[in-house]
Amino acid sequence: MLSIIIPTLNEEKYIGQLLDSIKKQASTDYEIIVADAGSSDATVKIAKEYGCRIVEGGLPARGRNNGAKAAKGDVLFFLDADTILSENFLEESLMEFNSRGVDIASFCLKPYPSDRMSHFLMNVFYNKVIVTLEKLLPHTAVGILIKKELFKKLNGYDEDIKLAEDMDLGRRAAKSGKFGILRAVQILVSDRRLKKEGWAHVAVKYFLCELHTIFIGPVKSDIFKYKFDHYDKEK
């Protein structure tokens, strides 16, 4: 069984379309766990309508860890709430995951709504980078497939990390298991963060975060002022 774990906080605008895309998958051997951090909107109501199990959330790392504790599957799929899965995504990704013998994997991304510029920038500044550095410097974000056994061995996400806790998990996991970027499918991800903060700001922030992680260590201070649940709010 596959356990799909989604941390949420006020995601009523997006969670329905993600859950709808999951329900349309050919594969049915999965469970969906929503780790909610106290949403004040209809997020939990929508999740329950789709038959999701609800657990207590918090910041993303804590929510994902809580979801993993409740998971029944032997493979965990951590997924952001503002994503959409393409047709046959689960079947094709798990087939590649198993055929390549990887223990943890992540994906290239495709922004939606998509236009030529956003597609070009995502490919150049993210997709091509993570594929090129696949064997040298693992990158994991937005969607992560990992064997539950390995996740437990690593004690899950480091909840003290303020930004890029998913990348930290991927790099720790790659030291104990086989890592790969799956090619068969891409994850559709909302461009809301890029619209809210701007391409240049997002690129600079994560480049500096990368340098901090490499030369100093995981970001455990509030230097980048990360906030959960802010992309759709007015400045």
Buried (B, 14 or more C-beta within 10 A) or exposed (E): EBBBBBBBBBBBBBBBBBBEBBEEBEBEEBBBBBBBBEBEBBBBEBBEEBEBBBBEBBBBBBBBBBBBEBBEBEBBBBBBBBBBBBEBBBBBBBBBBEEEEBBBBBBBBBBBEEEEEBBEBBBEBBBEBBEEEBEEBBBBBBBBBBBBEBBEBBEBBBBEBBBBBBBBBBBBBBEEBEBBBBEBBBBBBBBBBBEBBEBEEBBEBBEBBBEBBEEEEBBBEEEBEBEBBEBBEEE
